[in-house]
Amino acid sequence: MKARALFWQLHLWLGALSCLGLLLWAGSGLLHPIMARAQPQPAQRSAPVQRIDLQHALPLAAALQQQGIAHIAQVQLAHIGGQSYYRVALPQQAQAQYLQINSGAALAAGDAQYAEQLARHYTGLARTPVRSLRLVTQFDADYLPINKLLPVWRVEFAQDDGLRAYIDTSQARLAALSDHRQAVLMRVFRIGHNWAFLDAAPKLQISLMTALLACLLFSALSGLYFYWRLAPSAQQRLRQRPLTRWHRRLGLVVSVMLLMAVGSGAYHLLHGWQAVRTAPTALPPPAFAPFSPAEMTEHSWMG
């Protein structure tokens, strides 16, 4: 009898304790539709069409030799300010170099110029001044690991809403679009969903989340146990106690839902922790093996 009473007390106290975390997770879940509606929408969703005339282009190998570039990691074509360029990514360097395809001349701050041009294309802000432009080589609170792409350029426009576009110049694509409102909502979401207030102590963060999931699991299983154990006397015992009767009815549904939530939460906690441990926080190595201009034939740049 004493064991059952202790079991009942644990059900009550651990259930109450787990409600705090459950409210945080449920509240952050309710933010999803709000964040979706508040998310800034790009004016264009596809990369700009580039029409580049290669008829009088200097061979790539010659342009690289002219600039004294011995090894490269990746080459693309880019159209910036009415001029066409070879976009040359160098090994272990965050910023690419831009060589004019007819003369081989290098464009100063070409990667930044290309990022701004792409940001204006995706946002539709052709004349709005740029407040700041910087290269992002690691994830932070505004540009989260969920965006996956590094390095990117952060282009913030001089608007009251603080609109900023994150641009991946290597593929001429928009990595993310945010503003002050979206940043606040994301911060609140991460507090409730990821417990971002414990980011500085990841082991404590994971431990507390695991303990809370254990409390939720115990509450669900003990609730199902008491539902079954007290079923024979439920009708007579709860005849004059409508609130307790509704607690019993709704508790059955909630317990089943809690078991599902604990299972999915444990899965995400495990895989999320592994992803955090393995995710790059800084500039990753180049995706392509470096090669030298000497390895190219006269016309390989046209391939």
C-alpha positions as CSV (number, residue, x, y, z in Angstrom):
1,M,0.0,0.0,0.0
2,K,2.8,2.4,0.9
3,A,4.5,1.6,-2.4
4,R,1.3,2.5,-4.3
5,A,1.0,5.7,-2.4
6,L,4.6,6.6,-3.2
7,F,4.0,5.7,-6.8
8,W,1.0,8.0,-6.8
9,Q,3.0,10.9,-5.2
10,L,5.7,10.5,-7.9
11,H,3.1,10.5,-10.6
12,L,1.7,13.8,-9.2
13,W,5.0,15.6,-8.5
14,L,6.9,14.5,-11.6
15,G,3.9,15.2,-13.7
16,A,3.8,18.7,-12.4
17,L,7.5,19.2,-12.9
18,S,7.4,17.9,-16.5
19,C,4.6,20.4,-17.3
20,L,7.2,23.2,-17.3
21,G,9.2,21.7,-20.1
22,L,6.1,20.5,-21.9
23,L,4.7,24.1,-21.9
24,L,8.0,25.4,-23.4
25,W,8.0,22.8,-26.1
26,A,4.3,23.2,-26.8
27,G,4.6,27.0,-26.9
28,S,7.5,26.9,-29.3
29,G,5.5,24.5,-31.5
30,L,2.7,27.1,-31.6
31,L,5.2,29.6,-32.9
32,H,5.7,27.6,-36.1
33,P,2.7,29.0,-38.1
34,I,3.4,32.5,-36.8
35,M,7.0,32.3,-37.9
36,A,5.9,31.0,-41.3
37,R,3.7,34.0,-41.8
38,A,6.3,36.5,-40.5
39,Q,9.1,35.0,-42.7
40,P,10.2,37.6,-45.2
41,Q,9.6,36.4,-48.7
42,P,12.1,36.8,-51.6
43,A,11.0,38.8,-54.6
44,Q,12.8,36.2,-56.8
45,R,13.2,32.5,-56.0
46,S,15.6,31.5,-58.8
47,A,19.0,32.7,-59.7
48,P,19.3,35.6,-62.2
49,V,19.7,34.6,-65.9
50,Q,23.2,35.3,-67.1
51,R,23.9,35.8,-70.7
52,I,27.7,35.7,-71.2
53,D,29.4,36.1,-74.6
54,L,32.5,33.8,-74.7
55,Q,33.4,34.6,-78.4
56,H,36.3,36.8,-77.4
57,A,37.0,35.4,-74.0
58,L,40.6,34.9,-72.9
59,P,41.2,31.1,-72.2
60,L,40.9,30.4,-68.5
61,A,44.4,29.0,-68.2
62,A,45.8,32.2,-69.6
63,A,43.8,34.4,-67.3
64,L,44.9,32.4,-64.3
65,Q,48.6,32.6,-65.4
66,Q,48.2,36.3,-65.9
67,Q,47.2,36.7,-62.2
68,G,49.8,34.2,-61.0
69,I,47.2,31.7,-59.7
70,A,48.8,28.3,-59.5
71,H,45.9,26.2,-58.1
72,I,42.2,26.6,-58.0
73,A,39.3,24.7,-56.4
74,Q,36.3,25.7,-58.6
75,V,35.5,28.0,-61.5
76,Q,32.2,29.5,-62.7
77,L,31.0,32.4,-64.8
78,A,29.5,35.5,-63.3
79,H,28.0,38.7,-64.7
80,I,28.6,41.7,-62.5
81,G,27.7,45.3,-63.4
82,G,27.5,44.6,-67.1
83,Q,30.8,42.8,-67.3
84,S,31.5,39.0,-67.4
85,Y,34.0,37.3,-65.1
86,Y,35.5,34.0,-64.3
87,R,34.7,33.3,-60.7
88,V,37.7,31.5,-59.3
89,A,37.5,29.8,-55.9
90,L,41.0,29.3,-54.4
91,P,41.9,26.4,-52.0
92,Q,41.4,27.3,-48.3
93,Q,40.2,30.8,-49.1
94,A,36.7,32.0,-48.2
95,Q,36.5,34.7,-50.9
96,A,36.7,33.9,-54.6
97,Q,38.6,36.0,-57.2
98,Y,36.9,37.5,-60.3
99,L,38.8,37.8,-63.5
100,Q,37.4,39.7,-66.5
101,I,36.9,37.1,-69.2
102,N,38.3,39.2,-72.0
103,S,41.2,40.9,-70.3
104,G,41.9,38.6,-67.3
105,A,42.0,41.7,-65.0
106,A,41.0,41.1,-61.4
107,L,38.0,42.8,-60.0
108,A,38.6,44.3,-56.6
109,A,36.2,43.0,-53.9
110,G,34.5,41.1,-56.6
111,D,32.9,38.5,-54.2
112,A,31.3,41.3,-52.2
113,Q,30.0,43.1,-55.3
114,Y,28.5,39.9,-56.6
115,A,26.9,39.2,-53.2
116,E,25.3,42.6,-53.2
117,Q,24.0,42.2,-56.7
118,L,22.5,38.9,-55.9
119,A,21.0,40.2,-52.7
120,R,19.3,43.0,-54.7
121,H,18.0,40.4,-57.2
122,Y,16.5,38.2,-54.5
123,T,15.0,41.0,-52.4
124,G,13.9,43.3,-55.2
125,L,15.6,46.2,-53.5
126,A,17.4,47.8,-56.5
127,R,18.1,51.2,-55.0
128,T,17.9,50.7,-51.2
129,P,21.3,51.5,-49.6
130,V,23.2,48.6,-48.0
131,R,23.8,49.2,-44.3
132,S,26.4,46.4,-43.9
133,L,28.0,43.7,-45.9
134,R,30.3,41.0,-44.4
135,L,31.4,37.5,-45.0
136,V,30.0,34.8,-42.6
137,T,32.3,31.8,-42.1
138,Q,30.6,30.3,-39.1
139,F,27.1,29.9,-37.8
140,D,25.7,32.2,-35.1
141,A,22.4,33.1,-33.4
142,D,21.1,34.9,-36.5
143,Y,22.4,32.4,-39.1
144,L,21.8,29.0,-37.6
145,P,23.3,25.6,-38.6
146,I,20.0,24.6,-40.1
147,N,20.9,26.8,-43.1
148,K,23.9,24.5,-43.7
149,L,25.7,26.7,-46.2
150,L,29.1,28.3,-45.5
151,P,30.6,30.6,-46.3
152,V,27.9,33.2,-47.1
153,W,27.7,36.9,-47.4
154,R,25.4,38.8,-45.0
155,V,23.9,41.7,-46.8
156,E,21.8,44.0,-44.6
157,F,19.8,46.8,-46.2
158,A,19.2,50.2,-44.6
159,Q,15.5,49.6,-43.7
160,D,13.7,49.9,-40.5
161,D,12.9,46.2,-40.5
162,G,16.6,45.3,-40.8
163,L,16.1,43.0,-43.8
164,R,19.2,40.9,-44.4
165,A,19.9,38.4,-47.1
166,Y,22.5,35.6,-46.8
167,I,24.0,34.9,-50.2
168,D,26.0,31.9,-51.4
169,T,28.0,33.3,-54.3
170,S,29.4,29.9,-55.2
171,Q,26.0,28.9,-56.5
172,A,24.4,32.3,-56.9
173,R,21.7,31.3,-54.4
174,L,19.8,32.8,-51.5
175,A,20.8,30.9,-48.3
176,A,18.4,32.7,-45.9
177,L,16.3,35.8,-45.6
178,S,15.6,37.4,-42.2
179,D,14.7,40.7,-40.5
180,H,14.3,42.0,-36.9
181,R,10.9,40.5,-36.4
182,Q,11.9,37.1,-37.6
183,A,15.1,37.2,-35.5
184,V,13.1,37.9,-32.3
185,L,10.6,35.1,-33.1
186,M,13.5,32.7,-33.8
187,R,15.2,33.7,-30.6
188,V,12.0,33.0,-28.6
189,F,11.5,29.7,-30.5
190,R,15.0,28.5,-29.6
191,I,14.5,29.4,-26.0
192,G,11.4,27.2,-25.8
193,H,12.4,24.5,-28.2
194,N,16.1,24.2,-27.9
195,W,16.6,25.8,-24.5
196,A,19.0,28.2,-26.0
197,F,19.6,29.9,-22.6
198,L,21.7,26.8,-21.9
199,D,23.7,26.9,-25.1
200,A,26.9,27.8,-23.2
201,A,26.6,24.5,-21.2
202,P,25.6,21.9,-23.9
203,K,26.1,18.9,-21.6
204,L,23.8,20.4,-18.9
205,Q,21.3,21.3,-21.6
206,I,21.2,17.7,-22.9
207,S,21.1,16.2,-19.4
208,L,18.2,18.4,-18.3
209,M,16.2,17.6,-21.5
210,T,16.9,13.9,-21.1
211,A,15.7,14.1,-17.4
212,L,12.6,15.9,-18.5
213,L,11.8,13.3,-21.2
214,A,12.3,10.7,-18.5
215,C,9.7,12.5,-16.3
216,L,7.3,12.7,-19.1
217,L,7.7,9.0,-19.9
218,F,7.1,8.1,-16.2
219,S,4.0,10.4,-16.0
220,A,2.5,8.8,-19.1
221,L,3.2,5.2,-18.1
222,S,2.1,5.8,-14.5
223,G,-1.0,7.5,-15.7
224,L,-1.9,4.5,-17.9
225,Y,-1.2,2.2,-14.9
226,F,-3.6,4.1,-12.6
227,Y,-6.2,4.3,-15.3
228,W,-6.2,0.5,-15.6
229,R,-5.7,-0.1,-11.8
230,L,-8.6,2.1,-10.7
231,A,-10.9,1.3,-13.5
232,P,-13.2,-1.1,-11.5
233,S,-14.1,1.7,-8.9
234,A,-14.0,4.7,-11.3
235,Q,-17.7,5.0,-12.0
236,Q,-18.8,5.0,-8.3
237,R,-15.7,6.9,-7.0
238,L,-15.9,9.8,-9.4
239,R,-19.7,10.1,-9.5
240,Q,-19.6,13.4,-7.6
241,R,-16.2,14.6,-8.8
242,P,-16.7,15.9,-12.4
243,L,-13.2,17.5,-12.7
244,T,-11.5,14.3,-11.6
245,R,-13.7,12.4,-14.0
246,W,-12.6,14.6,-16.9
247,H,-9.0,14.3,-15.8
248,R,-9.3,10.5,-16.1
249,R,-10.8,10.7,-19.5
250,L,-8.5,13.3,-21.0
251,G,-5.5,11.7,-19.2
252,L,-5.8,8.6,-21.3
253,V,-5.6,10.5,-24.5
254,V,-2.8,12.7,-23.1
255,S,-0.8,9.7,-21.9
256,V,-0.8,8.2,-25.4
257,M,0.2,11.5,-27.0
258,L,2.9,11.9,-24.4
259,L,4.4,8.5,-25.3
260,M,4.5,9.6,-28.9
261,A,6.1,13.0,-28.0
262,V,8.7,11.3,-25.8
263,G,9.6,8.9,-28.5
264,S,10.0,11.7,-31.2
265,G,11.7,14.0,-28.6
266,A,14.3,11.3,-27.7
267,Y,15.0,10.7,-31.3
268,H,15.5,14.3,-32.1
269,L,17.5,14.9,-29.0
270,L,19.9,12.0,-29.8
271,H,20.3,12.9,-33.5
272,G,20.3,16.6,-32.8
273,W,23.1,16.2,-30.3
274,Q,25.1,14.2,-32.8
275,A,24.5,16.8,-35.5
276,V,25.7,19.6,-33.2
277,R,28.9,17.6,-32.4
278,T,29.6,17.0,-36.0
279,A,28.3,20.1,-37.7
280,P,30.9,22.6,-38.9
281,T,31.0,25.8,-37.0
282,A,33.6,27.5,-39.3
283,L,34.6,27.5,-42.9
284,P,34.7,24.0,-44.2
285,P,37.4,22.7,-46.6
286,P,36.7,23.2,-50.3
287,A,34.3,20.7,-51.9
288,F,36.5,20.2,-55.0
289,A,40.1,18.9,-55.2
290,P,42.5,21.7,-56.2
291,F,44.0,21.6,-59.7
292,S,46.4,23.7,-61.6
293,P,46.0,25.5,-65.0
294,A,48.7,23.3,-66.4
295,E,46.3,20.4,-66.2
296,M,43.9,22.1,-68.6
297,T,43.9,22.0,-72.4
298,E,43.5,25.1,-74.5
299,H,39.7,24.6,-74.7
300,S,38.9,22.9,-71.4
301,W,37.6,26.2,-69.9
302,M,34.7,26.0,-72.3
303,G,33.5,22.6,-71.0
